[in-house]
Amino acid sequence: MRREERSNQSPTLTKVKTVAVISSSVLLGYLVVNISLYSLTHGFSFLFISSLFLGYILADFFTGAVHWFCDSFFSEKTPVIGNLIINPFREHHLHPLLITEDKFIEQDTTSFFLFMPFLYHAVFIRNDYLENPNMIHIHLILIGLSIGTFCTNLFHKWAHQKNENFIILRLQRSGLILSYDNHKKHHNNHSKSYCVTSGIMNPMLDYLKFFPKMELVIRSSLNVFRK
């Protein structure tokens, strides 16, 4: 299957996505600048890096959880979400290279919509870092979480294509973004390695069999309610 064989994204949806992507990106950039200026004026703490990295790790986990849920529950025929959300995940298993033909704006940009209110609040609702130092760590977690979720589909796409860009290759080899070797474990076994931002969480979650256990709990709970 080639991209031309699939239904094209409507111009209206493309415009809506573009507005959301630009708006959230501007808010994120503004928040980064605010924290950078604060750090230059009042000093930089290495705890800032840990907060930023924590947010990025959370992005890997949350996007992996969404991936697992959409792989495990409902179907392509489910009303509303079937075609919009479930089908792209199932289609990717059948035609994994199709993602390399998509432009960024044609991919899932749900996270840009979801994080817009939080970024708006962080930027425009007055938060004095001097009066409330913990707020800067919360905002750094938000920045790491936003960067990770915003870039998930891009990193996923790069893991499926041959990259010659030196920066991308270094990031993949360092484990900061998803690599081909990390992600191929999921395509070899669709019940593991769901995290596709960096894949950092995959070894631990696979070892704990976290998602299969969660699926068992949810299905068991649903069976109890049906009785």
ABEGO torsion letter per residue (X at the ends): XBAAABBBBBAAAAAAAAAAAAAAAAAAAAAAAAAAAAAAAAEBBAAAAAAAAAAAAAAAAAAAAAAAAAAABEBAABBGAAAAAAAAAAAAAABAAAAAABBAAABBAAAAAAAAAAAAAAAABBBBAAABAAAAAAAAAAAAAAAAAAAAAAAAAAAABBBABAAAAAAAAAGABBBAAAAAAAAABAABGABAAAGAAAAAAAAAGAAAAAAAAAAAAAAAAAX
